[in-house]
Amino acid sequence: MENKVIDIIKSRRSIRRFMEDQIRDEELELILEAGIYAPSAHNDQSWHFTVVQNKELIKELSEQAKEAAQEFDLDDVILKMVTNPELDIFYGAPTLIVVSGEEASMMPQIDCAAATQNMLLAAEAIDIGTCWNGIVTFLFESSKKEAYKEKLEIPEGYKPYYAVAVGYKKARPTKAPSRRKGTVSYLR
């Protein structure tokens, strides 16, 4: 059975090579609108999106997140990434969307995850590349968290959870790997 939404879900891949060109404002607004229309617990709509399009600030966030991550007990894969001086954790994306949740809400991290997924799918629908980033979370859990919440103008009472790197795709992703079997049980 053909379905555009399912096709977009199946074709979306994390992009790790972006063009330098900034995305158009109309494209950005469409992506943000998709996030705003995500489901949320008790319809709290507990998210806040901070759009960063300043190259120097994006680079600083990458460097500071890698440094902050080293304050934590990391697995070998993440440790290798955050100690690589060449790695830009946002892969040269010209836009970054920091997704924060209102801590007093019922399930802010889940609300923010749903909003993030909506934005990823909306971006794919208009052929914009994205990469959902969790490494930046180390910065927001580190000793520098308050300074960066202030620098990013995160509203009082909100916690940054994720960031999404956004931009035009420099490379086309390969086909999705096959999915694991046995992940669904039916009780009829």
C-alpha positions in Angstrom: 0.0 0.0 0.0 1.5 3.4 -1.1 1.5 6.2 1.4 3.5 9.5 1.3 3.9 9.8 5.0 5.2 6.2 5.3 7.5 6.8 2.4 9.0 9.9 4.1 9.4 8.0 7.4 11.3 5.3 5.6 13.5 7.6 3.5 14.5 10.0 6.4 18.2 9.5 7.3 20.5 11.5 9.6 22.5 13.8 7.4 26.1 14.4 8.3 27.3 16.6 5.4 25.5 19.9 4.8 25.9 22.7 2.3 26.9 26.1 3.6 23.9 27.8 2.2 21.3 28.9 4.8 17.8 27.4 4.4 15.1 29.7 3.4 12.9 31.3 6.2 9.8 29.7 4.7 11.4 26.2 5.0 12.4 26.9 8.6 9.0 28.1 9.5 7.4 25.0 8.0 9.8 22.8 10.0 9.1 24.7 13.3 5.3 24.5 12.6 5.5 20.7 12.4 7.2 20.7 15.8 4.6 23.0 17.3 1.8 20.6 16.1 3.4 17.5 17.8 1.3 15.6 20.3 2.1 16.3 24.0 1.0 15.0 27.4 -2.2 16.7 28.5 -1.7 19.0 25.5 0.9 20.9 27.6 2.8 21.9 24.4 5.7 22.1 26.8 8.4 22.8 24.1 10.4 25.8 23.3 12.6 26.1 20.1 15.7 28.2 19.9 16.9 28.7 16.4 20.6 29.4 16.1 21.9 30.5 12.7 25.1 32.2 13.9 28.1 30.2 12.6 30.4 31.1 15.4 27.8 30.2 18.1 27.1 26.9 16.4 30.9 26.1 16.4 31.2 27.2 20.0 28.3 24.9 21.0 30.0 22.0 19.3 33.3 22.6 21.0 31.8 23.2 24.4 29.5 20.1 24.2 32.5 17.9 23.4 34.5 19.4 26.3 31.5 19.1 28.7 30.9 15.5 27.7 34.3 14.6 29.1 33.0 15.4 32.6 30.8 12.2 32.3 31.4 8.5 32.2 31.2 7.8 28.4 31.1 4.6 26.3 34.0 4.2 23.9 32.1 5.4 20.8 31.0 8.7 22.4 34.4 9.2 24.0 36.1 8.8 20.6 33.7 11.3 19.1 34.1 14.0 21.8 37.9 13.7 21.9 38.2 14.1 18.1 39.3 17.7 17.5 38.2 17.6 13.9 34.6 16.6 14.7 31.9 19.2 14.4 29.0 17.5 16.1 26.6 19.5 13.9 28.4 18.6 10.7 28.6 22.1 9.3 24.8 22.7 9.4 23.9 26.3 9.0 20.9 26.1 11.3 20.6 24.5 14.7 17.3 24.1 16.5 17.7 23.6 20.3 14.6 21.9 21.7 13.8 22.7 25.4 11.0 21.5 27.6 9.1 23.2 30.4 10.2 21.3 33.5 6.9 21.7 35.4 5.0 20.0 32.6 3.9 16.4 32.9 6.3 14.8 30.4 8.5 17.5 28.8 11.3 15.2 27.5 8.7 13.0 25.7 6.9 16.1 24.4 10.2 17.4 23.0 11.0 14.1 21.4 7.7 14.0 19.6 8.2 17.6 18.4 11.7 16.8 17.3 10.5 13.8 15.3 7.8 15.9 13.6 10.5 18.4 12.6 12.7 15.7 11.2 9.9 14.3 9.1 8.7 17.8 7.9 12.3 18.6 6.8 12.6 15.4 4.9 9.3 16.1 3.2 10.8 19.2 1.7 14.2 17.6 1.1 16.0 19.4 3.9 18.6 17.4 5.8 18.6 17.0 9.6 20.5 15.2 12.3 19.1 14.8 15.7 21.9 15.5 18.2 22.1 14.2 21.7 25.8 15.0 22.4 24.8 18.7 23.0 22.9 17.4 26.0 26.2 17.0 27.9 26.7 20.7 27.7 23.2 21.3 29.2 24.0 18.8 32.0 27.4 20.2 32.8 28.8 22.9 35.1 28.3 25.4 32.2 24.6 24.7 31.8 23.3 27.9 33.3 25.7 30.1 31.3 24.5 28.4 28.0 20.9 28.5 28.9 21.3 32.3 29.4 23.4 32.6 26.2 20.7 30.7 24.2 17.9 32.7 25.8 16.2 29.5 27.1 13.2 30.6 29.1 13.2 30.3 32.9 11.9 26.9 33.9 12.9 25.2 30.7 15.5 22.5 30.2 17.3 22.0 26.8 17.1 18.3 25.8 18.2 18.1 22.1 19.4 19.9 19.1 18.6 19.4 15.5 21.2 20.3 12.8 19.3 21.5 9.8 20.5 22.4 6.2 20.6 21.4 2.6 22.0 18.0 2.0 25.5 17.9 0.6 25.4 14.1 0.1 22.4 11.8 -0.5 22.0 9.2 2.2 22.1 5.5 1.4 19.0 3.3 1.6 17.8 2.5 5.1 19.3 -0.6 6.6 16.9 -3.5 7.1 14.9 -3.4 10.3 15.3 -6.0 13.1 12.7 -8.8 13.1 10.7 -9.8 16.1 10.0 -6.3 17.5 6.2 -6.6 17.3 3.9 -8.9 19.3 0.2 -9.3 18.5 -2.4 -10.2 21.2 -5.7 -10.8 19.4 
